[in-house]
Amino acid sequence: MQTRISVRLRRLAAALGAAAVIAPAHAADATADDWSTFSRFLSILQVVMQAAAREDATESQRAMEDILGGRNAEANELAKELFSEVPPAERDKMISIGRTLLELQQKEAVAARRAGGESAAIRARKDLADMGLTYYDKQQFLDAVRRGDLIAVRLFLTGRGVDANATDVWGASALDLAKRNGNPELVALIEGAARK
């Protein structure tokens, strides 16, 4: 995920940097209005870069979606100032580009989450195998719940081979067994998984 954000950030910076170079290219002929426009452009660039550079990848993703989706007040105000004299047809094209960027970013985020989930499932399955357990064995899963083995239960659920709502031969669900065990963390883990 972090690599995808870095690549996206580099692409965005390159595109915005290229546009920034074009603006003052004729600095000798630039008027005060040209520099004012360029300053607004740099302000938008700063807002975008700060959003993209956030420490947490999920927060960064959300911040970028807010900007591209028109939900960032600061970016909206700067865009209004910057594009106030842009003819409506060109403004519509810019809005369309922004929407397309948002759609691409959302598709990328879904793919990254899916790949991350699959990687976690594969790791969990390997860890269970290393423990002598089979990721799809319902009985082993329920035994881990009875024992209160939080690590094994988490691995079973992450490995996606068992149903969190599984029941034993007497009809007791994994949640029932966890409650009998008295471990609130185990109960919360199974409840969360059962809701998915």
Number of C-alpha atoms within 10 A of each C-alpha: 15 12 8 13 18 13 12 14 17 13 12 16 16 12 11 17 13 11 13 17 11 12 16 14 10 11 11 7 9 12 11 9 9 14 14 12 16 19 15 17 20 16 17 21 18 13 17 21 16 13 20 23 17 13 10 10 15 13 14 19 18 15 21 24 21 16 20 22 17 16 13 15 11 14 20 16 11 17 16 13 13 18 16 11 9 12 9 11 9 11 14 12 11 14 15 12 13 17 16 14 16 18 15 11 18 15 12 15 18 11 13 15 13 12 13 13 15 15 14 16 20 16 15 21 23 17 18 20 12 10 10 9 16 20 25 17 13 19 15 17 27 24 16 20 28 18 14 21 15 18 12 22 26 18 21 29 22 21 24 18 17 20 17 24 15 16 17 13 7 6 9 13 17 28 23 16 21 26 18 13 15 11 14 11 12 23 22 14 17 24 16 11 15 15 8 6
